[in-house]
Amino acid sequence: MMKDPHSSEVEHVNVDEQDTKPIYENRVKAANAVKYTAYVMLFLGFLYFLVAFILPMFE
């Protein structure tokens, strides 16, 4: 049976609620991991620069 297109009746559709919080939390954790990995790499690069170029100037 087809529904009348001009009818004012509203169909109630049950929608399963999706849990979107873990996906958001995983994205935040991944972004923080990338950010802090970049910080560590920059720090190690700075230390390498100090050891390779600056310390030999004082010898």
HELIX and SHEET records of a PDB file:
HELIX    1   1 LYS A   21  PHE A   49  1                                  29    
HELIX    2   2 LEU A   50  ILE A   54  3                                   5    
HELIX    3   3 LEU A   55  PHE A   58  5                                   4    
END                                                                             
